[in-house]
Amino acid sequence: MSINYNLKNFGGKITNKLLYIFLVVWAVVQIFPLYWLVTFSLKNNEEIFGGNLIGLPGKFLWDNYEKAIVNANVGVYFMNSIIVTGITIILTVLVSLMASYALVRMKWKLRGATLLLFMAGLMIPIHAALLPVFLILRKIKLLDTYWALILPYIAFAIPMAILILTSFMRSIPREIEEAACIDGCSIYRIFFSIIVPILRPAISTISIFTFLQAWNELMFATVFINKQAYKPLTVGIQSMAGKYSTEWGPIGAALVIATIPTVIIYLLMSSQVHKSLTTGAIKG
């Protein structure tokens, strides 16, 4: 008995060590691109193309960030992306919450067909919609405005948001709403005071997905925006590449600036996302 126990204990220790080694290697693989990007942003062209692509820079060129923000107007592009992404997230969450509540909790004709219509949006490739959306925006004179990006982003984000919210909303017991209704709560009070707080993990998940979609999108932004004052960060960074020569250090600095909000958003909402995945796993 003692021999078997010692063997199991020894095997468990080996398994734990192998697991720790795997997690450490995985963490290094995930963190290395960030390390490379930061060091890349602090070098000049001579050092980048001279062989020192991975190591620390011989001289930390913090001026690259100044060149990116001031000379390349990355500050303007950054604010444009903040405006477009922020409005997109707010409107997507609000519209998706109301639509999901109507589809799951209310009984009305064509409810199933309406849900299928929303789900059909998941099957439409963004490339296939480029030309029709461009023609519509040109006809209603929204090109070269923030709304030229906000409206398409919302349209493509809503189907996934409704898919997530409806699955979560079906797991909420109806007795909660019935009790609130007996206590005299209106439908708006039930929705904003009871349903929305319960759906907070799902809302966080939707917010992260919508943020990544809007923040990193390039194709619509390149086609729909030509004015310098309305270009988002992705188009602005792309325009930093020169026709005959390119300073790669400031481009790396701009990429670091573009990455910071993504890291912050994930750190602020990661616990809610993990909670939503755990809840879905338990209820599934």
C-alpha positions as CSV (number, residue, x, y, z in Angstrom):
1,M,0.0,0.0,0.0
2,S,2.8,2.4,0.9
3,I,4.7,1.6,-2.3
4,N,1.6,2.3,-4.4
5,Y,0.9,5.5,-2.5
6,N,4.6,6.6,-3.1
7,L,4.4,5.8,-6.8
8,K,1.1,7.8,-7.2
9,N,2.6,10.7,-5.2
10,F,5.8,10.6,-7.4
11,G,3.7,10.4,-10.6
12,G,1.6,13.3,-9.4
13,K,4.7,15.4,-8.8
14,I,6.1,14.7,-12.2
15,T,2.8,15.5,-13.8
16,N,2.7,18.9,-11.9
17,K,6.2,19.7,-12.9
18,L,5.5,18.9,-16.6
19,L,2.4,21.0,-16.4
20,Y,4.3,24.0,-14.9
21,I,7.0,23.7,-17.6
22,F,4.3,23.6,-20.3
23,L,2.6,26.7,-18.8
24,V,5.9,28.6,-18.5
25,V,6.8,27.8,-22.1
26,W,3.3,28.8,-23.2
27,A,3.5,32.1,-21.3
28,V,6.8,32.9,-22.9
29,V,5.4,32.2,-26.3
30,Q,2.5,34.5,-25.6
31,I,4.5,37.3,-24.0
32,F,7.4,37.3,-26.5
33,P,5.5,39.2,-29.3
34,L,4.8,42.0,-26.9
35,Y,8.4,42.1,-25.8
36,W,9.5,42.1,-29.4
37,L,7.1,44.9,-30.3
38,V,8.2,47.2,-27.5
39,T,11.9,46.7,-28.3
40,F,11.2,47.1,-32.0
41,S,9.6,50.5,-31.3
42,L,12.7,51.8,-29.5
43,K,15.2,51.1,-32.4
44,N,16.1,52.8,-35.6
45,N,16.3,51.3,-39.1
46,E,20.0,50.7,-38.9
47,E,19.6,48.5,-35.8
48,I,16.5,46.8,-37.0
49,F,18.0,45.8,-40.4
50,G,21.5,45.3,-38.9
51,G,20.8,42.0,-37.2
52,N,19.5,43.2,-33.8
53,L,15.9,42.3,-34.4
54,I,15.2,40.4,-31.1
55,G,17.7,41.8,-28.6
56,L,17.4,45.0,-26.5
57,P,18.2,48.2,-28.4
58,G,21.7,49.7,-28.1
59,K,20.1,53.0,-27.4
60,F,16.5,53.5,-26.3
61,L,15.0,55.9,-28.9
62,W,12.0,57.3,-27.0
63,D,11.8,59.9,-29.7
64,N,10.0,57.3,-31.9
65,Y,6.9,57.8,-29.7
66,E,7.1,61.5,-30.1
67,K,7.4,61.2,-33.9
68,A,4.5,58.8,-34.0
69,I,2.2,61.0,-31.9
70,V,3.2,64.4,-33.2
71,N,4.6,64.1,-36.7
72,A,2.5,61.1,-37.8
73,N,-0.8,62.3,-36.2
74,V,-1.2,59.1,-34.3
75,G,-2.8,61.0,-31.5
76,V,-5.6,62.1,-33.9
77,Y,-6.0,58.6,-35.2
78,F,-6.1,57.2,-31.7
79,M,-8.9,59.6,-30.7
80,N,-10.9,58.7,-33.9
81,S,-10.6,55.0,-33.0
82,I,-11.7,55.7,-29.4
83,I,-14.8,57.6,-30.7
84,V,-15.8,55.0,-33.3
85,T,-15.1,52.0,-31.1
86,G,-16.8,53.5,-28.0
87,I,-20.0,54.5,-29.8
88,T,-20.0,51.1,-31.5
89,I,-19.8,49.2,-28.2
90,I,-22.5,51.3,-26.5
91,L,-25.0,51.1,-29.3
92,T,-24.3,47.4,-30.0
93,V,-24.8,46.4,-26.4
94,L,-28.0,48.5,-26.0
95,V,-29.7,47.4,-29.2
96,S,-28.7,43.7,-28.7
97,L,-30.0,43.7,-25.1
98,M,-33.4,45.1,-26.1
99,A,-33.7,42.9,-29.1
100,S,-32.7,39.8,-27.1
101,Y,-35.2,40.6,-24.4
102,A,-38.0,41.0,-27.0
103,L,-37.0,37.7,-28.7
104,V,-36.7,35.6,-25.6
105,R,-39.2,37.0,-23.1
106,M,-42.0,38.5,-25.3
107,K,-44.5,36.5,-27.3
108,W,-45.3,38.0,-30.7
109,K,-45.8,36.9,-34.3
110,L,-42.7,36.3,-36.5
111,R,-40.5,36.1,-33.4
112,G,-38.7,33.0,-34.6
113,A,-38.3,34.4,-38.1
114,T,-36.8,37.6,-36.7
115,L,-34.3,35.6,-34.7
116,L,-33.4,33.6,-37.8
117,L,-33.0,36.9,-39.7
118,F,-30.5,38.1,-37.1
119,M,-28.6,34.8,-37.1
120,A,-28.4,35.0,-40.9
121,G,-26.1,38.0,-40.4
122,L,-23.5,35.6,-39.0
123,M,-23.2,33.9,-42.4
124,I,-22.6,37.1,-44.4
125,P,-18.9,37.7,-45.1
126,I,-17.8,41.2,-44.5
127,H,-16.0,41.3,-47.9
128,A,-19.3,40.5,-49.7
129,A,-21.0,43.5,-48.1
130,L,-18.2,46.0,-48.9
131,L,-19.6,47.3,-52.2
132,P,-23.3,47.5,-51.2
133,V,-22.5,49.2,-48.0
134,F,-20.2,51.7,-49.8
135,L,-23.0,52.5,-52.3
136,I,-25.6,53.0,-49.5
137,L,-23.3,55.2,-47.5
138,R,-22.4,57.3,-50.6
139,K,-26.1,57.7,-51.4
140,I,-27.0,59.0,-47.9
141,K,-23.8,61.1,-47.8
142,L,-22.1,59.5,-44.8
143,L,-18.7,58.7,-46.4
144,D,-15.8,60.4,-44.6
145,T,-17.7,60.6,-41.3
146,Y,-17.6,58.6,-38.1
147,W,-21.0,57.1,-38.9
148,A,-19.5,55.5,-42.1
149,L,-17.7,53.1,-39.8
150,I,-20.0,53.0,-36.7
151,L,-23.1,51.8,-38.6
152,P,-21.5,48.9,-40.4
153,Y,-19.6,47.9,-37.3
154,I,-22.8,47.8,-35.3
155,A,-24.6,45.8,-38.1
156,F,-21.9,43.1,-38.1
157,A,-21.6,43.0,-34.3
158,I,-25.3,42.6,-33.5
159,P,-25.9,39.0,-34.7
160,M,-23.1,37.6,-32.5
161,A,-24.2,39.7,-29.6
162,I,-27.8,38.5,-29.9
163,L,-26.6,34.9,-30.1
164,I,-24.7,35.2,-26.9
165,L,-27.4,37.2,-25.0
166,T,-30.3,35.0,-26.0
167,S,-28.6,31.9,-24.8
168,F,-27.8,33.6,-21.4
169,M,-31.3,35.1,-21.2
170,R,-33.0,31.7,-21.6
171,S,-31.2,30.5,-18.5
172,I,-32.7,33.2,-16.3
173,P,-35.8,31.9,-14.4
174,R,-39.0,33.6,-15.3
175,E,-40.0,33.5,-11.7
176,I,-37.7,36.5,-11.0
177,E,-39.6,38.7,-13.4
178,E,-42.9,37.4,-12.2
179,A,-42.0,38.3,-8.6
180,A,-40.8,41.8,-9.7
181,C,-44.0,42.3,-11.7
182,I,-46.1,41.4,-8.6
183,D,-44.2,43.9,-6.6
184,G,-45.2,46.6,-9.1
185,C,-42.1,46.9,-11.3
186,S,-42.7,48.1,-14.9
187,I,-41.2,46.2,-17.8
188,Y,-38.4,48.9,-18.0
189,R,-37.6,48.6,-14.4
190,I,-37.4,44.8,-14.7
191,F,-35.2,45.1,-17.7
192,F,-32.7,47.6,-16.4
193,S,-32.7,46.7,-12.7
194,I,-32.9,42.9,-12.9
195,I,-32.1,41.5,-16.4
196,V,-29.2,43.8,-17.3
197,P,-27.2,43.2,-14.0
198,I,-27.6,39.4,-14.3
199,L,-26.3,39.6,-17.9
200,R,-23.2,41.5,-16.9
201,P,-20.7,38.7,-17.8
202,A,-22.3,38.3,-21.2
203,I,-22.2,42.1,-21.7
204,S,-18.5,42.1,-20.9
205,T,-17.9,39.3,-23.4
206,I,-19.8,41.2,-26.1
207,S,-18.0,44.4,-25.3
208,I,-14.6,42.7,-25.8
209,F,-15.6,41.0,-29.1
210,T,-17.1,44.2,-30.4
211,F,-14.0,46.2,-29.3
212,L,-11.6,43.9,-31.1
213,Q,-13.7,43.9,-34.2
214,A,-14.0,47.7,-34.4
215,W,-10.5,48.6,-33.1
216,N,-8.6,46.3,-35.5
217,E,-10.8,46.6,-38.6
218,L,-9.0,47.9,-41.7
219,M,-10.9,47.2,-44.9
220,F,-14.0,49.3,-44.2
221,A,-11.9,52.1,-42.7
222,T,-9.6,52.2,-45.8
223,V,-12.5,52.3,-48.3
224,F,-15.0,54.5,-46.4
225,I,-12.6,57.1,-45.0
226,N,-10.4,59.4,-47.0
227,K,-10.3,62.5,-44.9
228,Q,-7.3,62.7,-42.6
229,A,-9.4,64.1,-39.8
230,Y,-11.6,60.9,-39.6
231,K,-9.0,58.2,-40.2
232,P,-8.9,55.5,-37.4
233,L,-5.7,54.1,-36.0
234,T,-5.4,51.1,-38.4
235,V,-5.5,53.3,-41.5
236,G,-3.3,56.0,-39.9
237,I,-0.6,53.4,-39.1
238,Q,-0.8,52.0,-42.6
239,S,-0.2,55.5,-44.1
240,M,3.0,55.9,-42.1
241,A,4.8,53.7,-44.5
242,G,6.6,55.9,-47.0
243,K,6.7,55.4,-50.8
244,Y,10.5,55.3,-51.0
245,S,11.7,55.0,-47.4
246,T,10.0,54.1,-44.1
247,E,11.1,54.7,-40.5
248,W,10.0,51.5,-38.8
249,G,10.7,52.6,-35.3
250,P,7.9,55.1,-35.2
251,I,5.6,52.6,-36.8
252,G,6.5,50.2,-34.0
253,A,5.7,52.9,-31.4
254,A,2.3,53.5,-33.1
255,L,1.6,49.7,-32.9
256,V,2.5,49.8,-29.2
257,I,0.1,52.7,-28.6
258,A,-2.6,50.8,-30.5
259,T,-2.1,47.7,-28.4
260,I,-2.3,49.4,-25.0
261,P,-6.2,49.8,-25.0
262,T,-6.6,46.1,-26.0
263,V,-4.6,45.0,-23.0
264,I,-6.4,47.4,-20.6
265,I,-9.8,46.3,-21.8
266,Y,-9.0,42.7,-21.3
267,L,-7.5,43.2,-17.8
268,L,-10.6,45.2,-16.8
269,M,-13.1,42.7,-18.2
270,S,-11.3,39.3,-18.1
271,S,-12.9,38.2,-14.8
272,Q,-16.4,38.8,-16.2
273,V,-15.5,36.9,-19.4
274,H,-14.2,34.0,-17.4
275,K,-17.3,34.1,-15.3
276,S,-19.5,34.0,-18.4
277,L,-17.6,31.0,-19.8
278,T,-17.9,29.2,-16.5
279,T,-21.6,29.9,-16.2
280,G,-22.2,28.7,-19.8
281,A,-20.2,25.5,-19.1
282,I,-22.2,24.7,-15.9
283,K,-25.6,25.5,-17.4
284,G,-24.8,23.7,-20.6
